[in-house]
Amino acid sequence: MRILLVEDDAAIVSALSSLLRSEGYDVASCAGQNEALALAEQGCDLALLDVSLAQGNGFATCAGLRAANPELPVIFLTASDDECSTVTGLDLGAVDYVAKPFRPRELLARVKAALRQARPPAHVLTCGPLRLDPASARVSRDGREVFLSPIEYRLLLALMGAEGRLVTRQALAEALWESGGSYLSDNSLNVYLRRLREKVEEDPSHPKLIVTVRGLGYRMGS
């Protein structure tokens, strides 16, 4: 995933670039509108824009990026957190608006959420008797529909989308953050996992589908 960072504060560019690269993202950065539009032509999966730039402004940059690629997710990252600026950014097609100073883990969660929304899983996910269709948000077990709450659904989607790979508790919290609006405590995450298991496991006290990897997280079994 390639992220375009448009910011004229060198210290923020350095810190954010290091943070994003530590999570495996490729980062291209610039300080002005014209350079941002030129870099975007080389391809990017998400843009982080400041409103105040060395040349041009974030709103015009957002409009230009969205005109060239209407599907590109844009997140505004700025000290201008007043309602008018927020509404303007969202009206231009931005998917999120983060005010400075920001918490690094929260920003990463917002980036991941925006990328998930932009590229939802297109194929039906299966695990043993479970079937999850992201296109319709329907879950079934042995052909019978399972009715989940929005948070339970997001939790199961994060687990099944990993296709058997380990999903850490931090990653699950970030997946649930998108719908809950804030990070969940460990106790809350445990509650949602227990409720989900009660709905999808044959024997919730001995889960075989949502398997605990002690001290690390969870993975889907079979």
Sequence and secondary structure as in RCSB ss.txt:
>XXXX:A:sequence
MRILLVEDDAAIVSALSSLLRSEGYDVASCAGQNEALALAEQGCDLALLDVSLAQGNGFATCAGLRAANPELPVI
FLTASDDECSTVTGLDLGAVDYVAKPFRPRELLARVKAALRQARPPAHVLTCGPLRLDPASARVSRDGREVFLSP
IEYRLLLALMGAEGRLVTRQALAEALWESGGSYLSDNSLNVYLRRLREKVEEDPSHPKLIVTVRGLGYRMGS
>XXXX:A:secstr
 EEEEE S HHHHHHHHHHHHHTT EEEEESBHHHHHHHHTT  SEEEE SB SBSBHHHHHHHHHHH TT  EE
EEES  SHHHHHHHHHTT SEEEESS  HHHHHHHHHHHHHHHS   S EEETTEEEETTTTEEEETTEEE   H
HHHHHHHHHHHTTTS EEHHHHHHHHHHHHSS   HHHHHHHHHHHHHHH SSTTS SSEEEETTTEEEE  
